[in-house]
Amino acid sequence: MPLIKLHIRKGRSEADITRLLDTVHAVMLDAFHVPERDRYQIVFEHEDTHFRALDTGLGFTRTDRFVLIEVVSRPRPRSEKLAFYQGLGGQLSERCGIPASDLMVSFVENGDEDWSFGAGVAQFVTGDL
């Protein structure tokens, strides 16, 4: 937890996707201070004809390296979210060659009862986590 969904255009190599996932995980660990094995990531690859991401009028130039990241999580402090955005902007550029202008992030928040990590139990509710 959190669950991180990455939306990208089809055509990246397995090595590129692995580097992308590893970079996002490292930034998440640093920003959210969660355990190393707290890793839940899904990559969705889209055809060019099925993927639109403009700039909301902010003047960004988007390329085919664009990444949309959805973060499903319990509520997080503003400071953690801002650290996550900043960390992603820097690390994705440095490690993956993805300019910060090709990054969009959205949070979807939910509560403790909305998570079960297995065994038919809501571990945040039972106190196991």
N, CA, C and O atoms as CSV, one atom per row, in Angstrom:
chain,resi,resn,atom,element,x,y,z
A,1,MET,N,N,0.851,-1.144,0.000
A,1,MET,CA,C,0.000,0.000,0.000
A,1,MET,C,C,0.898,1.207,0.000
A,1,MET,O,O,1.744,1.277,0.892
A,2,PRO,N,N,0.819,2.118,-0.851
A,2,PRO,CA,C,-0.260,2.354,-1.798
A,2,PRO,C,C,-0.173,1.469,-3.047
A,2,PRO,O,O,0.838,0.820,-3.313
A,3,LEU,N,N,-1.259,1.474,-3.784
A,3,LEU,CA,C,-1.325,0.822,-5.081
A,3,LEU,C,C,-0.999,1.887,-6.130
A,3,LEU,O,O,-1.646,2.933,-6.194
A,4,ILE,N,N,0.011,1.603,-6.943
A,4,ILE,CA,C,0.444,2.581,-7.942
A,4,ILE,C,C,0.191,2.019,-9.334
A,4,ILE,O,O,0.668,0.940,-9.687
A,5,LYS,N,N,-0.574,2.779,-10.117
A,5,LYS,CA,C,-0.906,2.401,-11.492
A,5,LYS,C,C,-0.194,3.368,-12.432
A,5,LYS,O,O,-0.310,4.586,-12.300
A,6,LEU,N,N,0.534,2.807,-13.371
A,6,LEU,CA,C,1.258,3.617,-14.344
A,6,LEU,C,C,0.651,3.408,-15.716
A,6,LEU,O,O,0.510,2.275,-16.175
A,7,HIS,N,N,0.296,4.493,-16.366
A,7,HIS,CA,C,-0.254,4.457,-17.724
A,7,HIS,C,C,0.803,5.016,-18.666
A,7,HIS,O,O,1.263,6.146,-18.502
A,8,ILE,N,N,1.183,4.210,-19.655
A,8,ILE,CA,C,2.208,4.600,-20.614
A,8,ILE,C,C,1.771,4.188,-22.014
A,8,ILE,O,O,0.852,3.386,-22.180
A,9,ARG,N,N,2.431,4.739,-23.000
A,9,ARG,CA,C,2.202,4.298,-24.378
A,9,ARG,C,C,2.940,2.992,-24.613
A,9,ARG,O,O,4.013,2.766,-24.052
A,10,LYS,N,N,2.362,2.131,-25.446
A,10,LYS,CA,C,3.019,0.877,-25.816
A,10,LYS,C,C,4.333,1.154,-26.529
A,10,LYS,O,O,4.507,2.193,-27.166
A,11,GLY,N,N,5.248,0.208,-26.410
A,11,GLY,CA,C,6.476,0.294,-27.176
A,11,GLY,C,C,7.741,0.399,-26.353
A,11,GLY,O,O,8.834,0.359,-26.917
A,12,ARG,N,N,7.637,0.530,-25.047
A,12,ARG,CA,C,8.845,0.594,-24.215
A,12,ARG,C,C,9.385,-0.810,-23.990
A,12,ARG,O,O,8.639,-1.788,-23.961
A,13,SER,N,N,10.680,-0.882,-23.834
A,13,SER,CA,C,11.324,-2.179,-23.604
A,13,SER,C,C,11.060,-2.664,-22.182
A,13,SER,O,O,10.671,-1.889,-21.308
A,14,GLU,N,N,11.277,-3.952,-21.969
A,14,GLU,CA,C,11.122,-4.526,-20.638
A,14,GLU,C,C,12.080,-3.843,-19.660
A,14,GLU,O,O,11.716,-3.570,-18.516
A,15,ALA,N,N,13.297,-3.570,-20.112
A,15,ALA,CA,C,14.279,-2.891,-19.255
A,15,ALA,C,C,13.807,-1.486,-18.882
A,15,ALA,O,O,13.971,-1.064,-17.737
A,16,ASP,N,N,13.220,-0.756,-19.838
A,16,ASP,CA,C,12.694,0.586,-19.555
A,16,ASP,C,C,11.565,0.528,-18.529
A,16,ASP,O,O,11.501,1.357,-17.622
A,17,ILE,N,N,10.688,-0.440,-18.674
A,17,ILE,CA,C,9.564,-0.567,-17.747
A,17,ILE,C,C,10.064,-0.948,-16.356
A,17,ILE,O,O,9.579,-0.416,-15.358
A,18,THR,N,N,11.017,-1.851,-16.285
A,18,THR,CA,C,11.588,-2.241,-14.991
A,18,THR,C,C,12.239,-1.038,-14.313
A,18,THR,O,O,12.045,-0.822,-13.116
A,19,ARG,N,N,13.005,-0.256,-15.065
A,19,ARG,CA,C,13.659,0.935,-14.513
A,19,ARG,C,C,12.605,1.948,-14.040
A,19,ARG,O,O,12.765,2.571,-12.991
A,20,LEU,N,N,11.547,2.103,-14.807
A,20,LEU,CA,C,10.457,3.004,-14.434
A,20,LEU,C,C,9.811,2.553,-13.121
A,20,LEU,O,O,9.634,3.357,-12.206
A,21,LEU,N,N,9.462,1.275,-13.032
A,21,LEU,CA,C,8.837,0.746,-11.814
A,21,LEU,C,C,9.766,0.876,-10.606
A,21,LEU,O,O,9.331,1.282,-9.528
A,22,ASP,N,N,11.027,0.536,-10.783
A,22,ASP,CA,C,11.982,0.623,-9.680
A,22,ASP,C,C,12.166,2.062,-9.212
A,22,ASP,O,O,12.285,2.316,-8.013
A,23,THR,N,N,12.191,2.997,-10.146
A,23,THR,CA,C,12.359,4.405,-9.798
A,23,THR,C,C,11.152,4.925,-9.035
A,23,THR,O,O,11.303,5.604,-8.019
A,24,VAL,N,N,9.958,4.612,-9.516
A,24,VAL,CA,C,8.740,5.052,-8.824
A,24,VAL,C,C,8.691,4.450,-7.421
A,24,VAL,O,O,8.305,5.128,-6.469
A,25,HIS,N,N,9.075,3.193,-7.289
A,25,HIS,CA,C,9.073,2.552,-5.968
A,25,HIS,C,C,10.064,3.241,-5.028
A,25,HIS,O,O,9.738,3.495,-3.868
A,26,ALA,N,N,11.256,3.542,-5.509
A,26,ALA,CA,C,12.256,4.203,-4.671
A,26,ALA,C,C,11.765,5.570,-4.196
A,26,ALA,O,O,11.946,5.928,-3.032
A,27,VAL,N,N,11.151,6.324,-5.089
A,27,VAL,CA,C,10.623,7.641,-4.720
A,27,VAL,C,C,9.489,7.488,-3.710
A,27,VAL,O,O,9.398,8.258,-2.754
A,28,MET,N,N,8.623,6.492,-3.921
A,28,MET,CA,C,7.514,6.255,-2.995
A,28,MET,C,C,8.031,5.904,-1.603
A,28,MET,O,O,7.505,6.402,-0.608
A,29,LEU,N,N,9.056,5.052,-1.520
A,29,LEU,CA,C,9.633,4.689,-0.228
A,29,LEU,C,C,10.156,5.924,0.496
A,29,LEU,O,O,9.933,6.091,1.695
A,30,ASP,N,N,10.842,6.775,-0.228
A,30,ASP,CA,C,11.420,7.973,0.361
A,30,ASP,C,C,10.350,8.966,0.814
A,30,ASP,O,O,10.454,9.543,1.897
A,31,ALA,N,N,9.334,9.161,-0.005
A,31,ALA,CA,C,8.302,10.164,0.310
A,31,ALA,C,C,7.314,9.694,1.368
A,31,ALA,O,O,6.892,10.481,2.216
A,32,PHE,N,N,6.938,8.401,1.325
A,32,PHE,CA,C,5.863,7.914,2.194
A,32,PHE,C,C,6.355,7.148,3.417
A,32,PHE,O,O,5.572,6.842,4.316
A,33,HIS,N,N,7.652,6.837,3.454
A,33,HIS,CA,C,8.240,6.149,4.615
A,33,HIS,C,C,7.516,4.842,4.929
A,33,HIS,O,O,7.126,4.591,6.070
A,34,VAL,N,N,7.343,4.020,3.905
A,34,VAL,CA,C,6.692,2.717,4.060
A,34,VAL,C,C,7.744,1.610,3.926
A,34,VAL,O,O,8.850,1.873,3.453
A,35,PRO,N,N,7.417,0.372,4.336
A,35,PRO,CA,C,8.386,-0.723,4.233
A,35,PRO,C,C,8.762,-1.039,2.786
A,35,PRO,O,O,7.959,-0.846,1.873
A,36,GLU,N,N,9.982,-1.524,2.584
A,36,GLU,CA,C,10.513,-1.882,1.265
A,36,GLU,C,C,9.585,-2.822,0.506
A,36,GLU,O,O,9.402,-2.664,-0.701
A,37,ARG,N,N,8.992,-3.804,1.197
A,37,ARG,CA,C,8.150,-4.805,0.532
A,37,ARG,C,C,6.707,-4.324,0.347
A,37,ARG,O,O,5.837,-5.101,-0.048
A,38,ASP,N,N,6.464,-3.078,0.624
A,38,ASP,CA,C,5.150,-2.468,0.400
A,38,ASP,C,C,5.111,-2.012,-1.056
A,38,ASP,O,O,5.128,-0.816,-1.349
A,39,ARG,N,N,5.058,-2.983,-1.958
A,39,ARG,CA,C,5.172,-2.678,-3.387
A,39,ARG,C,C,4.020,-3.307,-4.151
A,39,ARG,O,O,3.914,-4.528,-4.267
A,40,TYR,N,N,3.157,-2.437,-4.670
A,40,TYR,CA,C,2.005,-2.851,-5.468
A,40,TYR,C,C,1.935,-1.917,-6.658
A,40,TYR,O,O,1.541,-0.759,-6.521
A,41,GLN,N,N,2.316,-2.412,-7.828
A,41,GLN,CA,C,2.391,-1.589,-9.032
A,41,GLN,C,C,1.768,-2.340,-10.207
A,41,GLN,O,O,1.916,-3.556,-10.337
A,42,ILE,N,N,1.079,-1.602,-11.043
A,42,ILE,CA,C,0.488,-2.153,-12.262
A,42,ILE,C,C,0.823,-1.202,-13.410
A,42,ILE,O,O,0.670,0.013,-13.283
A,43,VAL,N,N,1.278,-1.755,-14.520
A,43,VAL,CA,C,1.545,-0.958,-15.711
A,43,VAL,C,C,0.455,-1.236,-16.740
A,43,VAL,O,O,0.174,-2.388,-17.072
A,44,PHE,N,N,-0.146,-0.173,-17.231
A,44,PHE,CA,C,-1.124,-0.260,-18.304
A,44,PHE,C,C,-0.487,0.366,-19.535
A,44,PHE,O,O,-0.065,1.523,-19.502
A,45,GLU,N,N,-0.417,-0.393,-20.614
A,45,GLU,CA,C,0.151,0.120,-21.859
A,45,GLU,C,C,-0.984,0.420,-22.832
A,45,GLU,O,O,-1.889,-0.393,-23.020
A,46,HIS,N,N,-0.920,1.588,-23.441
A,46,HIS,CA,C,-1.992,2.060,-24.316
A,46,HIS,C,C,-1.471,2.320,-25.728
A,46,HIS,O,O,-0.347,2.788,-25.912
A,47,GLU,N,N,-2.294,2.013,-26.709
A,47,GLU,CA,C,-2.009,2.391,-28.095
A,47,GLU,C,C,-2.049,3.914,-28.190
A,47,GLU,O,O,-2.778,4.566,-27.442
A,48,ASP,N,N,-1.273,4.477,-29.104
A,48,ASP,CA,C,-1.280,5.936,-29.297
A,48,ASP,C,C,-2.688,6.474,-29.513
A,48,ASP,O,O,-3.033,7.548,-29.019
A,49,THR,N,N,-3.501,5.724,-30.253
A,49,THR,CA,C,-4.859,6.179,-30.569
A,49,THR,C,C,-5.793,6.129,-29.369
A,49,THR,O,O,-6.903,6.657,-29.432
A,50,HIS,N,N,-5.363,5.502,-28.274
A,50,HIS,CA,C,-6.207,5.362,-27.082
A,50,HIS,C,C,-5.655,6.140,-25.885
A,50,HIS,O,O,-6.026,5.859,-24.745
A,51,PHE,N,N,-4.787,7.099,-26.129
A,51,PHE,CA,C,-4.108,7.776,-25.023
A,51,PHE,C,C,-3.952,9.248,-25.363
A,51,PHE,O,O,-3.240,9.595,-26.305
A,52,ARG,N,N,-4.607,10.110,-24.611
A,52,ARG,CA,C,-4.503,11.550,-24.805
A,52,ARG,C,C,-4.108,12.178,-23.465
A,52,ARG,O,O,-4.698,11.864,-22.431
A,53,ALA,N,N,-3.134,13.044,-23.487
A,53,ALA,CA,C,-2.726,13.758,-22.280
A,53,ALA,C,C,-2.215,15.130,-22.708
A,53,ALA,O,O,-1.067,15.284,-23.125
A,54,LEU,N,N,-3.075,16.097,-22.597
A,54,LEU,CA,C,-2.685,17.456,-22.950
A,54,LEU,C,C,-2.083,18.125,-21.716
A,54,LEU,O,O,-1.668,17.435,-20.786
A,55,ASP,N,N,-2.029,19.442,-21.693
A,55,ASP,CA,C,-1.292,20.128,-20.626
A,55,ASP,C,C,-2.157,21.011,-19.727
A,55,ASP,O,O,-1.619,21.795,-18.945
A,56,THR,N,N,-3.478,20.901,-19.820
A,56,THR,CA,C,-4.395,21.711,-19.012
A,56,THR,C,C,-4.114,23.206,-19.178
A,56,THR,O,O,-4.421,24.002,-18.291
A,57,GLY,N,N,-3.534,23.580,-20.309
A,57,GLY,CA,C,-3.257,24.982,-20.583
A,57,GLY,C,C,-2.009,25.521,-19.895
A,57,GLY,O,O,-1.811,26.735,-19.846
A,58,LEU,N,N,-1.154,24.630,-19.355
A,58,LEU,CA,C,0.035,25.066,-18.619
A,58,LEU,C,C,1.275,25.253,-19.499
A,58,LEU,O,O,2.321,25.688,-19.015
A,59,GLY,N,N,1.158,24.928,-20.782
A,59,GLY,CA,C,2.264,25.149,-21.700
A,59,GLY,C,C,3.292,24.039,-21.759
A,59,GLY,O,O,4.366,24.231,-22.329
A,60,PHE,N,N,2.992,22.875,-21.182
A,60,PHE,CA,C,3.926,21.752,-21.259
A,60,PHE,C,C,3.917,21.159,-22.661
A,60,PHE,O,O,2.881,21.127,-23.325
A,61,THR,N,N,5.062,20.697,-23.099
A,61,THR,CA,C,5.148,19.937,-24.334
A,61,THR,C,C,5.225,18.467,-23.952
A,61,THR,O,O,6.179,18.039,-23.303
A,62,ARG,N,N,4.234,17.703,-24.348
A,62,ARG,CA,C,4.198,16.269,-24.030
A,62,ARG,C,C,4.858,15.489,-25.158
A,62,ARG,O,O,4.785,15.878,-26.324
A,63,THR,N,N,5.506,14.378,-24.795
A,63,THR,CA,C,6.125,13.507,-25.783
A,63,THR,C,C,5.577,12.095,-25.629
A,63,THR,O,O,4.686,11.854,-24.814
A,64,ASP,N,N,6.109,11.171,-26.409
A,64,ASP,CA,C,5.667,9.781,-26.294
A,64,ASP,C,C,6.217,9.110,-25.036
A,64,ASP,O,O,5.923,7.940,-24.793
A,65,ARG,N,N,7.012,9.826,-24.227
A,65,ARG,CA,C,7.536,9.311,-22.955
A,65,ARG,C,C,6.583,9.606,-21.793
A,65,ARG,O,O,6.868,9.235,-20.655
A,66,PHE,N,N,5.460,10.268,-22.067
A,66,PHE,CA,C,4.508,10.668,-21.026
A,66,PHE,C,C,4.105,9.499,-20.136
A,66,PHE,O,O,3.883,8.386,-20.613
A,67,VAL,N,N,4.014,9.768,-18.829
A,67,VAL,CA,C,3.584,8.784,-17.837
A,67,VAL,C,C,2.504,9.422,-16.971
A,67,VAL,O,O,2.689,10.515,-16.436
A,68,LEU,N,N,1.393,8.739,-16.840
A,68,LEU,CA,C,0.331,9.126,-15.909
A,68,LEU,C,C,0.375,8.132,-14.763
A,68,LEU,O,O,0.261,6.925,-14.978
A,69,ILE,N,N,0.539,8.629,-13.552
A,69,ILE,CA,C,0.620,7.769,-12.371
A,69,ILE,C,C,-0.592,8.024,-11.495
A,69,ILE,O,O,-0.861,9.159,-11.101
A,70,GLU,N,N,-1.324,6.952,-11.194
A,70,GLU,CA,C,-2.435,6.993,-10.247
A,70,GLU,C,C,-1.962,6.356,-8.956
A,70,GLU,O,O,-1.387,5.267,-8.969
A,71,VAL,N,N,-2.201,7.027,-7.842
A,71,VAL,CA,C,-1.822,6.501,-6.536
A,71,VAL,C,C,-3.097,6.287,-5.730
A,71,VAL,O,O,-3.798,7.243,-5.397
A,72,VAL,N,N,-3.393,5.031,-5.421
A,72,VAL,CA,C,-4.528,4.697,-4.570
A,72,VAL,C,C,-3.962,4.456,-3.180
A,72,VAL,O,O,-3.117,3.580,-2.991
A,73,SER,N,N,-4.431,5.239,-2.200
A,73,SER,CA,C,-3.785,5.213,-0.897
A,73,SER,C,C,-4.712,5.691,0.214
A,73,SER,O,O,-5.697,6.391,-0.019
A,74,ARG,N,N,-4.362,5.290,1.414
A,74,ARG,CA,C,-4.949,5.935,2.579
A,74,ARG,C,C,-4.549,7.414,2.508
A,74,ARG,O,O,-3.590,7.751,1.814
A,75,PRO,N,N,-5.250,8.287,3.198
A,75,PRO,CA,C,-4.880,9.702,3.165
A,75,PRO,C,C,-3.418,9.924,3.561
A,75,PRO,O,O,-2.918,9.307,4.502
A,76,ARG,N,N,-2.759,10.791,2.846
A,76,ARG,CA,C,-1.353,11.121,3.082
A,76,ARG,C,C,-1.240,12.618,3.350
A,76,ARG,O,O,-2.000,13.407,2.789
A,77,PRO,N,N,-0.300,13.012,4.202
A,77,PRO,CA,C,-0.100,14.447,4.440
A,77,PRO,C,C,0.339,15.167,3.160
A,77,PRO,O,O,0.978,14.578,2.288
A,78,ARG,N,N,-0.008,16.419,3.071
A,78,ARG,CA,C,0.374,17.237,1.922
A,78,ARG,C,C,1.886,17.178,1.697
A,78,ARG,O,O,2.339,17.090,0.555
A,79,SER,N,N,2.665,17.225,2.773
A,79,SER,CA,C,4.126,17.218,2.645
A,79,SER,C,C,4.627,15.960,1.950
A,79,SER,O,O,5.570,16.029,1.163
A,80,GLU,N,N,4.014,14.808,2.225
A,80,GLU,CA,C,4.413,13.561,1.567
A,80,GLU,C,C,4.057,13.591,0.083
A,80,GLU,O,O,4.843,13.152,-0.756
A,81,LYS,N,N,2.884,14.105,-0.234
A,81,LYS,CA,C,2.474,14.181,-1.635
A,81,LYS,C,C,3.405,15.113,-2.415
A,81,LYS,O,O,3.836,14.786,-3.521
A,82,LEU,N,N,3.709,16.260,-1.840
A,82,LEU,CA,C,4.590,17.205,-2.513
A,82,LEU,C,C,5.994,16.627,-2.694
A,82,LEU,O,O,6.627,16.846,-3.727
A,83,ALA,N,N,6.483,15.885,-1.688
A,83,ALA,CA,C,7.791,15.226,-1.804
A,83,ALA,C,C,7.752,14.157,-2.896
A,83,ALA,O,O,8.729,13.973,-3.622
A,84,PHE,N,N,6.630,13.458,-3.012
A,84,PHE,CA,C,6.469,12.434,-4.042
A,84,PHE,C,C,6.514,13.073,-5.433
A,84,PHE,O,O,7.227,12.592,-6.314
A,85,TYR,N,N,5.761,14.147,-5.630
A,85,TYR,CA,C,5.768,14.826,-6.928
A,85,TYR,C,C,7.176,15.292,-7.297
A,85,TYR,O,O,7.648,15.058,-8.410
A,86,GLN,N,N,7.837,15.954,-6.350
A,86,GLN,CA,C,9.168,16.487,-6.609
A,86,GLN,C,C,10.170,15.366,-6.870
A,86,GLN,O,O,10.988,15.454,-7.786
A,87,GLY,N,N,10.099,14.310,-6.056
A,87,GLY,CA,C,11.005,13.186,-6.249
A,87,GLY,C,C,10.814,12.521,-7.596
A,87,GLY,O,O,11.786,12.181,-8.270
A,88,LEU,N,N,9.568,12.337,-7.989
A,88,LEU,CA,C,9.292,11.734,-9.296
A,88,LEU,C,C,9.830,12.606,-10.424
A,88,LEU,O,O,10.466,12.105,-11.351
A,89,GLY,N,N,9.576,13.906,-10.345
A,89,GLY,CA,C,10.034,14.809,-11.390
A,89,GLY,C,C,11.536,14.727,-11.596
A,89,GLY,O,O,12.011,14.713,-12.732
A,90,GLY,N,N,12.276,14.675,-10.512
A,90,GLY,CA,C,13.728,14.607,-10.612
A,90,GLY,C,C,14.249,13.233,-10.986
A,90,GLY,O,O,15.090,13.107,-11.876
A,91,GLN,N,N,13.757,12.206,-10.316
A,91,GLN,CA,C,14.291,10.861,-10.513
A,91,GLN,C,C,13.884,10.246,-11.848
A,91,GLN,O,O,14.681,9.538,-12.462
A,92,LEU,N,N,12.671,10.500,-12.305
A,92,LEU,CA,C,12.282,9.961,-13.610
A,92,LEU,C,C,13.098,10.598,-14.725
A,92,LEU,O,O,13.423,9.942,-15.715
A,93,SER,N,N,13.425,11.861,-14.569
A,93,SER,CA,C,14.273,12.524,-15.553
A,93,SER,C,C,15.686,11.937,-15.511
A,93,SER,O,O,16.254,11.583,-16.545
A,94,GLU,N,N,16.238,11.841,-14.314
A,94,GLU,CA,C,17.612,11.371,-14.154
A,94,GLU,C,C,17.792,9.903,-14.525
A,94,GLU,O,O,18.725,9.562,-15.252
A,95,ARG,N,N,16.916,9.035,-14.041
A,95,ARG,CA,C,17.091,7.590,-14.205
A,95,ARG,C,C,16.441,7.016,-15.463
A,95,ARG,O,O,16.887,5.997,-15.990
A,96,CYS,N,N,15.381,7.680,-15.942
A,96,CYS,CA,C,14.596,7.100,-17.040
A,96,CYS,C,C,14.538,7.978,-18.281
A,96,CYS,O,O,13.978,7.569,-19.298
A,97,GLY,N,N,15.100,9.162,-18.216
A,97,GLY,CA,C,15.049,10.054,-19.366
A,97,GLY,C,C,13.663,10.586,-19.659
A,97,GLY,O,O,13.354,10.923,-20.802
A,98,ILE,N,N,12.822,10.665,-18.634
A,98,ILE,CA,C,11.458,11.176,-18.799
A,98,ILE,C,C,11.426,12.601,-18.237
A,98,ILE,O,O,11.572,12.789,-17.030
A,99,PRO,N,N,11.239,13.594,-19.092
A,99,PRO,CA,C,11.214,14.972,-18.585
A,99,PRO,C,C,10.044,15.189,-17.631
A,99,PRO,O,O,8.989,14.571,-17.772
A,100,ALA,N,N,10.247,16.070,-16.664
A,100,ALA,CA,C,9.199,16.350,-15.675
A,100,ALA,C,C,7.909,16.818,-16.331
A,100,ALA,O,O,6.829,16.626,-15.772
A,101,SER,N,N,8.004,17.430,-17.511
A,101,SER,CA,C,6.802,17.879,-18.222
A,101,SER,C,C,6.008,16.701,-18.787
A,101,SER,O,O,4.870,16.879,-19.221
A,102,ASP,N,N,6.587,15.509,-18.785
A,102,ASP,CA,C,5.914,14.292,-19.260
A,102,ASP,C,C,5.384,13.448,-18.102
A,102,ASP,O,O,5.217,12.237,-18.241
A,103,LEU,N,N,5.122,14.078,-16.977
A,103,LEU,CA,C,4.646,13.370,-15.795
A,103,LEU,C,C,3.358,14.002,-15.292
A,103,LEU,O,O,3.259,15.222,-15.162
A,104,MET,N,N,2.382,13.163,-15.013
A,104,MET,CA,C,1.146,13.603,-14.366
A,104,MET,C,C,0.843,12.597,-13.264
A,104,MET,O,O,0.989,11.391,-13.466
A,105,VAL,N,N,0.420,13.088,-12.091
A,105,VAL,CA,C,0.138,12.233,-10.944
A,105,VAL,C,C,-1.231,12.597,-10.386
A,105,VAL,O,O,-1.583,13.772,-10.286
A,106,SER,N,N,-2.000,11.568,-10.024
A,106,SER,CA,C,-3.293,11.781,-9.396
A,106,SER,C,C,-3.440,10.824,-8.214
A,106,SER,O,O,-3.120,9.640,-8.323
A,107,PHE,N,N,-3.925,11.343,-7.089
A,107,PHE,CA,C,-4.173,10.523,-5.907
A,107,PHE,C,C,-5.651,10.195,-5.791
A,107,PHE,O,O,-6.507,11.048,-6.026
A,108,VAL,N,N,-5.945,8.956,-5.426
A,108,VAL,CA,C,-7.289,8.515,-5.075
A,108,VAL,C,C,-7.188,7.971,-3.657
A,108,VAL,O,O,-6.506,6.974,-3.419
A,109,GLU,N,N,-7.864,8.623,-2.715
A,109,GLU,CA,C,-7.735,8.229,-1.315
A,109,GLU,C,C,-8.914,7.377,-0.856
A,109,GLU,O,O,-10.044,7.533,-1.320
A,110,ASN,N,N,-8.612,6.474,0.070
A,110,ASN,CA,C,-9.636,5.624,0.656
A,110,ASN,C,C,-9.268,5.345,2.111
A,110,ASN,O,O,-8.276,5.875,2.613
A,111,GLY,N,N,-10.069,4.509,2.794
A,111,GLY,CA,C,-9.866,4.278,4.213
A,111,GLY,C,C,-9.333,2.894,4.549
A,111,GLY,O,O,-9.137,2.050,3.674
A,112,ASP,N,N,-9.103,2.684,5.835
A,112,ASP,CA,C,-8.535,1.422,6.308
A,112,ASP,C,C,-9.371,0.208,5.921
A,112,ASP,O,O,-8.815,-0.841,5.593
A,113,GLU,N,N,-10.675,0.329,5.954
A,113,GLU,CA,C,-11.553,-0.800,5.637
A,113,GLU,C,C,-11.571,-1.129,4.146
A,113,GLU,O,O,-12.170,-2.125,3.738
A,114,ASP,N,N,-10.922,-0.304,3.338
A,114,ASP,CA,C,-10.899,-0.509,1.887
A,114,ASP,C,C,-9.732,-1.371,1.418
A,114,ASP,O,O,-9.534,-1.539,0.215
A,115,TRP,N,N,-8.952,-1.923,2.359
A,115,TRP,CA,C,-7.774,-2.704,2.003
A,115,TRP,C,C,-7.806,-4.081,2.658
A,115,TRP,O,O,-8.002,-4.202,3.867
A,116,SER,N,N,-7.612,-5.105,1.849
A,116,SER,CA,C,-7.339,-6.462,2.340
A,116,SER,C,C,-6.135,-6.965,1.556
A,116,SER,O,O,-6.157,-6.985,0.326
A,117,PHE,N,N,-5.099,-7.365,2.256
A,117,PHE,CA,C,-3.878,-7.826,1.601
A,117,PHE,C,C,-3.834,-9.343,1.483
A,117,PHE,O,O,-2.826,-9.911,1.064
A,118,GLY,N,N,-4.929,-9.995,1.852
A,118,GLY,CA,C,-5.027,-11.446,1.727
A,118,GLY,C,C,-5.726,-12.066,2.922
A,118,GLY,O,O,-5.953,-11.418,3.944
A,119,ALA,N,N,-6.059,-13.339,2.765
A,119,ALA,CA,C,-6.668,-14.150,3.826
A,119,ALA,C,C,-8.057,-13.666,4.223
A,119,ALA,O,O,-8.558,-14.041,5.284
A,120,GLY,N,N,-8.692,-12.835,3.383
A,120,GLY,CA,C,-10.046,-12.373,3.674
A,120,GLY,C,C,-10.130,-11.491,4.897
A,120,GLY,O,O,-11.148,-11.481,5.589
A,121,VAL,N,N,-9.067,-10.749,5.173
A,121,VAL,CA,C,-8.989,-9.915,6.385
A,121,VAL,C,C,-8.609,-8.500,5.988
A,121,VAL,O,O,-7.800,-8.300,5.082
A,122,ALA,N,N,-9.193,-7.512,6.665
A,122,ALA,CA,C,-8.814,-6.113,6.479
A,122,ALA,C,C,-7.735,-5.785,7.519
A,122,ALA,O,O,-8.050,-5.363,8.631
A,123,GLN,N,N,-6.481,-5.978,7.157
A,123,GLN,CA,C,-5.373,-5.918,8.099
A,123,GLN,C,C,-5.201,-4.557,8.795
A,123,GLN,O,O,-4.739,-4.514,9.935
A,124,PHE,N,N,-5.559,-3.455,8.139
A,124,PHE,CA,C,-5.491,-2.164,8.822
A,124,PHE,C,C,-6.555,-2.085,9.924
A,124,PHE,O,O,-6.334,-1.463,10.963
A,125,VAL,N,N,-7.705,-2.717,9.692
A,125,VAL,CA,C,-8.792,-2.693,10.668
A,125,VAL,C,C,-8.466,-3.612,11.862
A,125,VAL,O,O,-8.698,-3.257,13.018
A,126,THR,N,N,-7.926,-4.796,11.554
A,126,THR,CA,C,-7.637,-5.767,12.621
A,126,THR,C,C,-6.399,-5.394,13.427
A,126,THR,O,O,-6.186,-5.925,14.518
A,127,GLY,N,N,-5.595,-4.502,12.910
A,127,GLY,CA,C,-4.369,-4.106,13.607
A,127,GLY,C,C,-3.151,-4.938,13.207
A,127,GLY,O,O,-2.070,-4.766,13.771
A,128,ASP,N,N,-3.321,-5.847,12.231
A,128,ASP,CA,C,-2.173,-6.640,11.763
A,128,ASP,C,C,-1.149,-5.750,11.056
A,128,ASP,O,O,0.027,-6.104,10.974
A,129,LEU,N,N,-1.587,-4.606,10.550
A,129,LEU,CA,C,-0.682,-3.635,9.916
A,129,LEU,C,C,-0.816,-2.305,10.632
A,129,LEU,O,O,-0.148,-1.338,10.268
